[in-house]
Amino acid sequence: MKNKGLIFFLIILAVAIVALIAYDYSSKRPNKREPNPYSYNIEELKNVDPSLIKYKESKKFKIGFDKPTGITVCGDKIYVTGDRSCKIIDFAGKLLNEIKIDGSPKTVETNSKKILVATENKILVFTPNGEMLDEWDIEGEKTYITAIAENNGDVFVADAGGRRILLFTDGGQLIRDIKGEKSSDVGKGFIVPSPYFDIAINNDGELWVANPGIHAMENYTFDGKLRAFWENTSMRIDGFSGCCNPAHFTFLPGGSFVTSEKGLVRIKIHKPSGEFLAVVAPPTKFKGDLAPDVTVDSMDNVYALDFNTKMIRLFEPKTSNNEPK
C-alpha cells in the first residue's frame, strides 16, 4: 500500500509540474508577454511635428541609373555617379554630358578645374569636359572608398574598408594616412561597421568626418589630430540611431550640417555646434531604408539622391534662401 501511495503521489506531482511548465510557456508567448516599456514604436517615430519641417519638396527627376551611387553640386551643375558613368546635368534635369567609367563609381567630387570620381580602390581625375587626366591607385587589401573631399589642392579620400582617411596632393601624391587613432580622452578612432563613411570640408576649410559607429561628427586637423566633435545617440528627431549614422552629410553655405540617416530615413539640419535645428525631409517622405546622399547649392537648396526611387529630389527652404532659424 505504501508503494501504491508513493506512486500516486509522484504521478500527481509530475502532472502539477507539467501544468506549471505549460502555464509558464503560455504566459511568455509573444502575444502574452507584457509590453516592453523600453521599446520604440517606429511608426510613431516616422511622424514629425510639422513645425520642425522647414523645407518643402519642389522637384524630382529620374537620372537613368539602375544603381546610383553619389551626387555633388558645383556651380550650376549637378554631378551624379552610378552604373558605369558620371552624368553632368543642369538644375532642370537636362543631361549635359556623360563620362564613361572603367569600373563601378562610388562617389564624385568636383571643383571648377577637375572632376574626381572614385571606384572601390581608385581615384579617376577628369577635366570639366570629361577628358581623362589621371588615375590614382589606392593601396590596401581592404580598401573601399566611400567619399572624397577637396580643398585648395588637398584631396581627402575616405576608405571605409581600411577605416582611414588619406590625404593626397592634387597630383595624386600621398601625404598622410589619418587613422582616427585615440588622440585624447574622447577620441575613439573610426568605427565603421559597414560601408558608410563620409567626409566633407566646410567653408572655413575644416575637415569633418562622420564616425558612424558612435553617431558622432568629428573635426580633424589636416595633420590628423582630433580637434572637436559632437555626438548624439537617440531615436528622437534630434539624434542618430541604428548602425552607421549619419550615413551621409554635407554643409550649408553658412556652416550648418545637413545629415542623412538610413534605417529610419530622414534628412535634418544641425547647427555648426551640433544642436538640432530643423528637418528637411521626415521619414514619411521615403520608401525603403536607404539613406539618400545629399548635396546643396548656394541658395541652401538640398538635393537628395534617393537610392530607393533612383531619383534626384530637390528640397527648398519654405520661407527664404537663408538657413532656417
C-alpha positions in Angstrom: 0.0 0.0 0.0 2.8 2.3 0.8 4.4 1.8 -2.7 1.0 2.5 -4.3 0.6 5.7 -2.3 4.1 6.8 -3.2 3.5 6.1 -6.9 0.2 8.0 -6.8 1.9 11.0 -5.1 4.7 11.0 -7.8 2.1 11.0 -10.6 0.2 13.9 -9.1 3.5 15.8 -8.6 4.5 15.2 -12.3 1.2 16.4 -13.6 1.5 19.5 -11.5 5.0 20.2 -12.8 3.9 19.7 -16.4 0.9 22.0 -15.8 3.1 24.7 -14.3 5.6 24.5 -17.2 2.8 24.8 -19.7 1.3 27.8 -18.0 4.7 29.5 -17.8 5.4 28.9 -21.5 1.9 30.2 -22.4 2.4 33.3 -20.4 5.7 34.1 -22.1 4.5 33.6 -25.7 4.9 36.8 -27.7 1.2 37.6 -27.6 1.0 37.0 -23.9 4.0 39.0 -22.6 3.8 42.4 -21.0 4.8 45.2 -23.4 8.4 46.2 -23.3 8.5 49.6 -21.6 11.8 50.5 -23.4 10.7 49.6 -27.0 10.3 52.3 -29.7 7.3 52.5 -31.9 8.9 53.0 -35.3 5.7 54.1 -36.9 5.3 56.8 -34.3 8.9 58.0 -34.8 8.1 58.5 -38.5 5.7 61.2 -37.7 7.4 64.6 -37.2 6.0 67.8 -35.8 5.2 69.9 -38.9 6.6 73.0 -37.2 10.1 71.4 -37.3 9.9 70.8 -41.1 11.5 73.9 -42.7 11.8 72.6 -46.2 9.4 71.6 -49.0 9.9 69.2 -51.9 9.7 71.2 -55.1 11.0 68.9 -57.8 12.2 65.4 -58.6 13.6 63.8 -61.7 14.9 60.5 -62.9 18.6 60.1 -63.8 18.6 56.9 -65.7 20.8 54.8 -63.4 19.9 51.3 -62.2 22.3 51.8 -59.3 23.0 55.5 -58.5 25.8 55.9 -56.0 26.9 59.6 -55.4 26.0 63.2 -56.0 27.5 66.7 -55.7 26.8 70.2 -57.0 29.3 72.6 -58.3 28.2 76.0 -59.7 25.1 75.5 -61.7 25.6 71.8 -62.5 24.8 68.5 -60.7 27.3 65.6 -60.9 25.9 62.2 -60.2 27.5 58.7 -60.4 26.0 55.3 -61.0 26.3 52.1 -63.0 29.5 52.8 -65.1 29.4 56.5 -65.6 29.3 60.0 -64.2 26.5 62.2 -65.5 26.5 66.0 -65.6 23.1 67.6 -65.6 21.6 71.0 -65.1 19.1 72.0 -62.4 16.2 71.2 -64.6 17.4 67.6 -65.0 18.7 68.0 -68.6 21.7 65.8 -69.4 24.7 68.0 -70.4 27.5 65.3 -70.6 28.2 61.8 -69.6 31.6 60.4 -68.7 32.1 56.7 -69.1 33.9 55.0 -66.2 36.0 51.9 -66.3 34.6 50.3 -63.2 31.7 50.9 -60.8 31.9 54.5 -59.5 31.2 55.0 -55.8 31.2 58.8 -55.4 32.1 62.1 -57.0 33.7 65.4 -56.0 34.5 68.4 -58.2 35.7 71.9 -58.4 36.0 74.4 -61.3 39.1 72.6 -62.6 38.7 68.9 -62.1 36.2 66.1 -61.6 37.2 63.4 -59.1 35.4 60.0 -59.4 36.1 57.1 -57.0 35.8 53.5 -57.8 36.3 50.9 -55.0 40.1 51.4 -54.9 40.9 54.1 -57.5 40.5 57.9 -57.9 39.9 58.9 -61.5 40.6 62.5 -62.5 38.9 64.2 -65.4 38.7 67.7 -66.9 35.4 69.6 -66.7 34.7 68.4 -70.2 35.2 64.8 -69.2 38.7 64.1 -70.6 40.8 61.6 -68.6 43.7 63.3 -66.8 45.0 60.8 -64.2 44.3 57.7 -62.3 45.4 57.1 -58.7 45.6 53.6 -57.2 44.7 53.4 -53.5 46.7 50.7 -52.0 45.3 48.5 -49.2 43.9 45.0 -49.1 40.6 46.1 -47.6 40.3 49.5 -49.4 36.7 50.5 -50.2 36.3 54.2 -51.0 33.1 55.9 -49.9 33.8 59.7 -50.1 36.1 62.4 -51.5 36.6 66.0 -50.2 38.8 68.6 -51.8 40.1 71.9 -50.6 42.6 74.2 -52.4 44.5 71.3 -53.8 44.3 69.0 -50.8 42.3 65.9 -51.6 40.9 63.7 -48.8 39.7 60.2 -49.5 37.6 58.2 -47.1 38.4 54.5 -47.1 35.6 52.6 -45.2 37.3 49.2 -45.6 40.6 50.4 -44.1 38.9 52.7 -41.6 41.1 55.6 -42.6 41.3 58.9 -44.4 44.0 59.5 -46.9 45.3 63.0 -47.8 46.7 63.5 -51.3 48.1 66.4 -53.3 46.0 67.3 -56.4 48.7 65.4 -58.3 48.0 62.2 -56.5 50.9 62.1 -54.1 50.0 60.6 -50.8 50.8 62.9 -47.9 49.2 61.4 -44.9 47.2 58.4 -43.6 44.7 59.5 -40.9 43.5 56.5 -38.9 41.5 58.4 -36.3 43.5 56.9 -33.5 42.8 58.0 -30.0 44.5 61.4 -29.6 42.7 62.5 -26.4 40.5 61.1 -23.7 37.4 61.5 -26.0 39.0 60.1 -29.2 37.7 56.6 -30.1 39.1 56.1 -33.6 37.0 55.5 -36.6 34.3 52.8 -36.0 32.9 51.8 -39.4 30.8 48.6 -39.2 29.5 48.9 -42.8 30.4 50.9 -46.0 29.1 54.3 -44.7 31.9 56.7 -44.0 31.5 60.2 -45.2 33.8 63.3 -45.1 33.3 67.0 -46.1 35.1 70.3 -45.8 33.1 73.4 -44.7 33.6 76.9 -46.0 36.1 77.6 -43.2 38.4 74.8 -44.6 37.7 72.4 -41.8 37.7 68.7 -42.3 34.8 66.9 -40.7 34.3 63.2 -40.6 31.1 61.2 -39.8 32.1 58.5 -37.3 29.1 56.3 -37.9 29.6 53.6 -35.3 29.3 56.1 -32.5 26.8 58.6 -34.1 29.4 61.3 -34.0 30.7 64.2 -36.2 34.5 64.8 -35.7 36.7 67.6 -36.8 40.3 66.8 -37.6 43.2 69.0 -38.5 45.0 68.3 -41.8 47.7 66.7 -39.6 45.2 64.1 -38.4 44.6 65.4 -34.9 41.1 65.3 -33.4 40.2 69.0 -32.7 36.5 68.9 -31.9 33.5 66.6 -32.0 29.8 66.3 -31.2 27.6 63.2 -30.9 24.0 62.3 -30.2 22.7 58.8 -29.9 18.9 58.9 -29.8 15.9 57.6 -31.7 14.4 61.1 -31.3 14.5 63.6 -34.1 17.5 65.5 -32.6 19.8 62.4 -32.6 21.1 59.5 -34.6 20.2 55.8 -34.2 20.9 52.3 -35.5 24.1 51.2 -37.2 26.2 53.7 -39.1 24.5 57.1 -38.9 24.7 59.7 -40.1 25.3 57.8 -43.3 25.9 61.0 -45.4 26.3 64.7 -44.7 27.2 68.0 -46.3 27.3 71.7 -45.3 25.0 74.6 -46.0 26.9 77.8 -47.1 26.5 79.2 -43.6 28.2 76.2 -41.9 25.3 74.1 -40.6 25.3 70.4 -41.2 22.9 68.6 -43.5 22.7 65.0 -42.3 21.1 61.9 -43.9 20.2 58.7 -42.0 19.4 55.2 -43.0 17.0 52.8 -41.3 14.7 55.4 -40.0 15.3 57.6 -43.1 15.4 61.3 -42.5 17.3 64.4 -43.6 18.0 67.1 -41.0 19.9 70.2 -40.3 22.2 70.7 -37.2 23.9 73.9 -36.2 27.7 74.0 -36.6 27.9 73.3 -32.9 25.7 70.2 -33.3 22.4 71.2 -31.9 19.4 70.1 -33.9 17.9 72.9 -36.0 15.3 71.7 -38.5 14.0 68.9 -40.6 14.5 68.9 -44.4 12.6 65.7 -45.1 10.9 63.4 -42.5 10.7 59.6 -42.6 7.2 59.7 -44.2 8.8 61.1 -47.3 10.8 58.0 -48.1 10.1 54.4 -49.0 12.7 51.8 -48.1 15.6 52.2 -45.6 18.5 53.6 -47.7 19.9 57.0 -46.7 19.9 59.4 -49.6 23.2 61.0 -50.5 22.9 64.8 -50.1 24.4 67.9 -51.6 23.5 71.6 -51.6 23.7 74.7 -53.8 24.5 78.3 -53.0 20.8 79.0 -52.3 20.5 76.5 -49.4 18.6 74.1 -51.6 19.1 70.4 -50.7 19.5 67.8 -53.4 18.8 64.2 -52.2 19.9 61.3 -54.3 17.2 58.8 -53.4 18.6 55.3 -53.9 15.2 53.6 -53.4 13.4 55.5 -56.2 16.5 56.2 -58.2 15.7 59.9 -58.5 17.1 63.3 -57.5 14.8 65.1 -55.2 15.0 68.8 -54.6 14.0 70.3 -51.2 13.8 74.1 -50.9 13.6 76.3 -47.8 10.0 77.2 -47.1 10.5 80.8 -46.2 13.7 82.2 -47.6 17.1 81.3 -49.2 18.8 81.6 -45.8 19.4 78.8 -43.4 16.4 78.1 -41.2 16.4 79.9 -37.9 
